[in-house]
């Protein structure tokens, strides 16, 4: 029995809704995508709800679903994936957060202070991304890493731009804590609260950490230099997205594959790390609209030489969707189509290729939606349907019908001929 290799190309935020300015088409339908249209004509299509109809999926929960997991059962928060994605040592019992280096006002009108009873910082957020800081964050992180608060160890590491990861490690910590990040400017930092005694311990440490971060960061040389240059100082660290290490197991053993992960963001990289996929970092894969998608396509081809399954996430459509920019979304979709052409021309001729989104990010909404996203399946064993274009409307008539994200990986391993029989 022949076995085949497969690639799952997830175009982040690909799905959309009809846009009036595009004549009622979606950005995908309005884009010039000759390669994906050809693959749709040669393959099978359908519509996929990443989790279930109407559920607005995050990129973390949707990727878990597409990789065969039930996020309602296994999802334990975004923090551990963000931390693992920047190669932090996440252990069972750790409480993990994603973090923004941010700016709080520090002037005569807004003077930060520390509550003597709770140890929490009372301050007003000026900028949640510290003026989109790009450099010097390694120095900021080094100043926070390794401190201890109430017997709890702090592990801290910078990520990309204003982002970082935080791990609280100690006895008796819980994860049911509220946010400190108000997700808005000109708003006071929130005071974390715990839903149970263990989580209240975490909340107390978290509040003290935020206060400590302000005390440490505000006087660092890197911030003095930023102020001298007319830039906002990164004078506080605001954690969010709390979670604990999930028990997901080995994706390779679970699915009888050897998997590689090629992505642009720390979040999805962290999921790949947790699932024991081989991580392939690509130079030029920025996670932005300027990302080198051809380099990513070539990396997929190279990874297929010694792997049987490749997961790839291309971030661009999601960014354009959040920006509410239909033309930018069209442009990045067309760049993805050119990358798919490279995969088809340079990759294995008998490759099983699935192309879809992890969720919709409608440009008119500017955020994730709970809509179904188009799905395309191409390769050996795929019976062509009558659909000749890749888009939300055409795929609604596809032979695959409407299904959910948890079906995707089994669909691929079935066609790869590596999935064992269920039952006698």
Order of alpha helices (4+ residues) and beta strands (2+ residues): beta-alpha-alpha-beta-alpha-alpha-alpha-beta-beta-beta-beta-alpha-beta-beta-beta-alpha-alpha-beta-alpha-beta-alpha-beta-alpha-beta-alpha-alpha-beta-beta-alpha-beta-alpha
